[in-house]
Amino acid sequence: MTLRKRWRDLDRGTVGQAPERYGYYELGTDGDVVDRGVGVLRDELKEALAYGRADQVRWETATSKAHADRLLADHE
């Protein structure tokens, strides 16, 4: 199951708006999920942008790493 949130362009502006909190994220291309993960959202998205892993992103914030891991498990 994927997140039911709108896709955002994965660019510097979006990365700058990402919270410095743990969360679950999905990376996409043409509306299809190509990768997913957990971590501190801004850091993870900086890396994804630098390596050109996708064109789009959406995320859900979490209260802790354990919570982010549960979100990942719920969406796999």
DOTORTOR-502648 format. One record per residue (C-alpha): y, x, z negated; residue in one letter. Coordinates in steps of 0.02 Angstrom, whole numbers, plus 50000, padded with zeros to 5 digits. Example, Ala and Ser with C-alpha at 12.3 -4.5 7.8 and 13.67 -1.06 7.14 Angstrom:
2
497755061549610A499475068449643S
***
This chain:
76
500005000050000M501735006550043T503405003949957L504324988150004R505984996650020K507015000150174R506895017150256W508375028950241R508745043050362D508165059450288L509775069350299D510935079150185R511875063450133G510295054450079T509655069849987V511335071049897G511155052849841Q509385055249777A509275055349588P508795070949493E507375061249411R505525060149433Y504925047749560G503705043149696Y504275045349877Y503645041650051E504155051650204L504105043050372G504315044850559T504645029450666D504305018250516G502575025550483D502165034650321V501725052850361V501735059850184D501975054350004R502155063049839G502925064049667V504175075649585G506015077249548V506655067149695L508155077549747R507135093649742D505685086049839E506835078749972L507795095149992K506145103550031E505595089850150A507255090950243L507195109950252A505445109850325Y505755095150443G504255085650377R504945068350423A506455058550485D506485044750353Q506235042750166V506095029350033R505775031349847W505495023249678E506185031749522T505075034449371A505365037349187T504225052749179S503015063449280K501565052849214A502445037049272H502745044749444A500905049449454D500435031249415R501605025249553L500745036949675L499035030549623A499625012549643D500235015949821H498755025849888E
***
